[in-house]
Structure formats: C-alpha cells, structure tokens
Amino acid sequence: MTILAPRELKDLVYRCCRVGGIDPGTADRFADNLLHAQIHRGKAVETFLSILASSTSSTDELARVVAAADRVELAEATTRSVGVATATFDSAVPLLALSLSLWYAAERGIASIGISNTAPGDQHVESIELVAETLDQTARASAQQRHSTAHQQGLSVTTSDFAQLESQAASFLVAEMKLDEVAP
C-alpha cells in the first residue's frame, strides 16, 4: 500500500483528466469529486482507473463521466424552485463522479433520495432524485471525522494503482528540455 496526501491524489487525477482532453475547470471539479469519494465512499481510484482504461481509444467515456456533475447541479437548481427534481444520465455513472457535488447539495439543503453518503464510489446510478431536506448532523460530524483523518493520516492506495495513476498523469508534464526549445 502507498499512502498519499489528499492533495497528491487530487493532482494526479487532475493531470490524468487533462491528458484525456478534459478542460481545466471540469478536470478540477472531477478531481475534487473523486477525492471526496475516496475519502468518504472508497473504491474511487480503482473505478477511475478502469474508466481511463476503457477510454484509451476515445475520450468519450471519460468526458461523459467527468461531466455528470453538471446534471446534479442543474437538478439542484430545479429542486430549489420546484422542491423535487431528478438528475438523469445517458448511461449509469459511478458515484465517484458525483460525490462532492452531492455533498455540497446536501449542505445547501438538497438531499439525494436513496443514496447513502457512504455508498461505495464504484456504485453506478442512472438517475438521482433530489429533494429539499436538511442535512443530518450525525452525517455531518461523521464526514468531518473522515475528512480530518484523511488529511492527517493520508489515503491508502494500492501501489499498483498509484503507479498507474502516475503513469497516466506523466503525459501531462512537459519536459524542461522542451520548454527550453521554445524559450527565446
């Protein structure tokens, strides 16, 4: 096992997304969602690596999963005005892509029906129903504890998964020699 600082995992995921053709803002939001899922749900890194593996010939799968949080945010806005809304996806997406977005919605008083705050990150959903509801204080305290623990002790990731992330992310880096060739 390898222990990663949360910021290190976020950076690796961000760079993997950028290599996959995802724009910086969307890659950053997805990396935040994945980090949240790894801390609070587990099974996020392994699932992300399988998405990357299935996206090697095309960025369509990666782009579809990464953009899924947009639908949650749209449904949250609708829920605010109507009281209930459903985020529906073209095909099932793993919760790792939605984890932090769902948590932020819950903190703003919009809860997801039938999805636990600790459901595994590899659980796939085709739709999520959102309703106006206050966040349970026990859930908030439990989440704060997991967050603190992750930032104090780091996150356990298998050594092979860490190596795969590093390998995928390495293409994002530009060699210093290449930069020197461009400089006047």
C-alpha positions as CSV (number, residue, x, y, z in Angstrom):
1,M,0.0,0.0,0.0
2,T,1.0,3.5,-0.7
3,I,-0.1,6.4,1.5
4,L,-1.0,9.6,-0.4
5,A,-1.7,13.1,0.8
6,P,-5.2,14.0,-0.4
7,R,-3.7,16.9,-2.5
8,E,-1.4,14.5,-4.2
9,L,-4.3,12.2,-5.3
10,K,-6.2,15.2,-6.5
11,D,-3.3,16.4,-8.5
12,L,-2.8,13.0,-10.2
13,V,-6.4,12.7,-11.1
14,Y,-6.5,16.3,-12.4
15,R,-3.5,15.6,-14.6
16,C,-5.0,12.3,-15.9
17,C,-8.1,14.1,-16.9
18,R,-6.2,16.8,-18.6
19,V,-4.2,14.2,-20.6
20,G,-7.6,12.7,-21.5
21,G,-8.6,16.1,-23.1
22,I,-10.8,17.4,-20.3
23,D,-10.8,21.2,-19.8
24,P,-9.1,22.5,-16.7
25,G,-12.2,23.6,-14.7
26,T,-14.0,20.3,-15.3
27,A,-10.9,18.3,-14.5
28,D,-10.5,20.2,-11.3
29,R,-14.1,19.6,-10.2
30,F,-13.9,15.9,-11.1
31,A,-10.7,15.6,-9.1
32,D,-12.5,17.1,-6.1
33,N,-15.4,14.7,-6.6
34,L,-13.1,11.7,-6.8
35,L,-11.0,12.8,-3.8
36,H,-14.3,13.2,-1.8
37,A,-15.4,9.8,-2.9
38,Q,-12.1,8.1,-2.0
39,I,-12.3,9.6,1.5
40,H,-16.0,9.1,2.2
41,R,-17.0,6.2,-0.1
42,G,-13.9,4.2,-1.1
43,K,-13.3,2.4,-4.3
44,A,-12.9,5.6,-6.3
45,V,-9.4,5.2,-7.5
46,E,-9.8,1.7,-8.9
47,T,-13.0,2.7,-10.7
48,F,-11.4,5.8,-12.1
49,L,-8.5,3.7,-13.5
50,S,-11.0,1.3,-15.1
51,I,-12.7,4.3,-16.8
52,L,-9.3,5.5,-18.0
53,A,-8.5,2.1,-19.4
54,S,-11.9,2.0,-21.3
55,S,-11.2,5.5,-22.6
56,T,-7.8,4.8,-24.2
57,S,-9.1,4.9,-27.8
58,S,-11.6,7.6,-27.2
59,T,-12.2,10.3,-24.6
60,D,-16.0,9.9,-24.9
61,E,-16.3,7.6,-21.8
62,L,-14.1,9.8,-19.6
63,A,-15.8,13.0,-20.8
64,R,-19.3,11.6,-20.1
65,V,-18.4,10.5,-16.6
66,V,-16.5,13.7,-15.8
67,A,-19.4,15.9,-16.9
68,A,-22.0,14.0,-14.9
69,A,-21.8,16.5,-12.0
70,D,-23.3,19.2,-14.3
71,R,-26.6,17.3,-14.3
72,V,-26.6,17.1,-10.5
73,E,-26.1,20.9,-10.3
74,L,-28.9,21.5,-12.8
75,A,-31.3,19.2,-10.8
76,E,-30.3,21.0,-7.6
77,A,-31.3,24.4,-9.1
78,T,-34.6,22.9,-10.2
79,T,-35.2,21.4,-6.8
80,R,-34.7,24.9,-5.2
81,S,-37.6,26.2,-7.3
82,V,-39.9,23.2,-7.5
83,G,-39.0,21.1,-4.4
84,V,-38.0,17.9,-6.2
85,A,-36.0,17.1,-9.3
86,T,-34.2,14.2,-10.9
87,A,-30.7,14.2,-12.4
88,T,-30.8,11.6,-15.2
89,F,-27.7,10.3,-17.0
90,D,-27.5,8.9,-20.6
91,S,-26.0,5.8,-19.1
92,A,-25.1,4.8,-15.5
93,V,-22.2,6.8,-13.9
94,P,-20.2,5.9,-10.8
95,L,-20.9,7.9,-7.6
96,L,-17.2,8.9,-7.5
97,A,-18.0,11.4,-10.3
98,L,-20.8,13.0,-8.1
99,S,-19.7,12.5,-4.5
100,L,-18.6,16.1,-3.6
101,S,-21.4,17.6,-5.7
102,L,-24.0,15.6,-3.8
103,W,-22.4,16.5,-0.5
104,Y,-22.4,20.3,-1.4
105,A,-26.0,20.0,-2.4
106,A,-26.8,18.3,0.9
107,E,-25.0,21.1,2.8
108,R,-27.2,23.6,0.9
109,G,-30.4,21.7,1.9
110,I,-30.9,19.4,-1.1
111,A,-30.7,15.7,-0.3
112,S,-30.4,12.7,-2.7
113,I,-33.1,10.1,-2.2
114,G,-31.9,6.5,-1.7
115,I,-28.2,7.2,-1.9
116,S,-26.3,6.9,1.3
117,N,-23.5,9.4,2.0
118,T,-21.2,6.4,2.3
119,A,-22.4,4.3,-0.7
120,P,-19.3,3.0,-2.5
121,G,-17.7,5.1,-5.2
122,D,-18.0,2.3,-7.7
123,Q,-21.8,2.2,-7.3
124,H,-23.3,3.2,-10.6
125,V,-26.5,5.2,-10.8
126,E,-28.7,6.1,-13.8
127,S,-30.6,8.8,-12.0
128,I,-30.7,10.6,-8.7
129,E,-33.8,12.2,-7.2
130,L,-33.2,15.3,-5.2
131,V,-35.5,16.9,-2.6
132,A,-35.3,19.8,-0.2
133,E,-34.2,18.3,3.1
134,T,-31.9,19.3,6.0
135,L,-28.6,17.6,6.4
136,D,-28.4,15.2,9.3
137,Q,-26.0,16.5,11.9
138,T,-24.7,12.9,12.6
139,A,-23.8,12.6,9.0
140,R,-22.0,15.9,9.0
141,A,-20.0,15.0,12.1
142,S,-19.1,11.6,10.6
143,A,-18.0,13.2,7.4
144,Q,-15.8,15.8,9.2
145,Q,-14.1,13.0,11.1
146,R,-13.3,11.1,7.9
147,H,-12.0,14.3,6.3
148,S,-9.8,15.1,9.2
149,T,-8.4,11.5,9.4
150,A,-7.6,11.5,5.6
151,H,-5.8,14.8,5.9
152,Q,-3.8,13.8,9.0
153,Q,-3.0,10.2,8.1
154,G,-3.2,10.2,4.3
155,L,-5.1,7.9,1.9
156,S,-4.2,4.3,1.3
157,V,-4.0,3.3,-2.3
158,T,-2.6,0.1,-3.7
159,T,1.0,0.5,-5.0
160,S,-0.1,-0.7,-8.4
161,D,-3.0,1.8,-8.6
162,F,-0.6,4.6,-7.6
163,A,1.9,3.5,-10.3
164,Q,-0.9,3.5,-12.9
165,L,-2.1,7.0,-11.9
166,E,1.5,8.3,-12.1
167,S,2.0,6.7,-15.4
168,Q,-1.2,8.1,-16.9
169,A,-0.5,11.6,-15.4
170,A,3.1,11.7,-16.6
171,S,2.0,12.6,-20.1
172,F,0.7,15.9,-18.7
173,L,4.2,17.0,-17.8
174,V,6.3,18.8,-20.2
175,A,10.0,18.1,-20.2
176,E,12.2,21.1,-19.2
177,M,14.2,20.5,-22.4
178,K,11.0,21.0,-24.5
179,L,10.3,24.3,-22.7
180,D,13.9,25.4,-23.3
181,E,13.4,24.8,-27.0
182,V,10.5,27.2,-27.0
183,A,12.2,29.9,-25.0
184,P,13.9,32.7,-27.0
